[in-house]
């Protein structure tokens, strides 16, 4: 099968890649670009572990073909931090113990970032709706919601946006 050449921007860096027609964006990120923060959970778009931001909107990277990223901008969990410094969402999740095993955490961090970019002061029901595509099998979500609320409060206090 002939590979397809694509050019995509991943975490701010333009990348030229050769991808197989059937590769998912998830496979490209993990296997070709070695961005392993994006996790493979269900492989059918139900768990949110592979959530990325694609052209400003969240997407399950297991459902997007790598070729569809041609000419588009992708942000993974690795692109959300500031080098070794955590961003406000990551810090709030750590402070509030919003994760247990951590497998789902990258997807929640990416979804929370997208949520707060679009709505910097969400109500609890808006948070729960915004994170509805992300599943956690270890916790009851209350600490995750608290982490989102605290991240929003920190951003407001700083007068900052993500």
Buried (B, 14 or more C-beta within 10 A) or exposed (E): EEEBEBEBBBBEEEBEBEBBEEBBBBBBBBEBBEBBBBBBBEBEBEBBBBBBBBEEEBBBBBBBBBBBBBEBBBBBBBBBBEEEEBBBBBBBBEEBEBBEEEBBBBBBBBBBBBBBEBEBEBEEEBBBEBBEBBBBEEBEBEBBBBBBBBBBEBBEEEEEEB
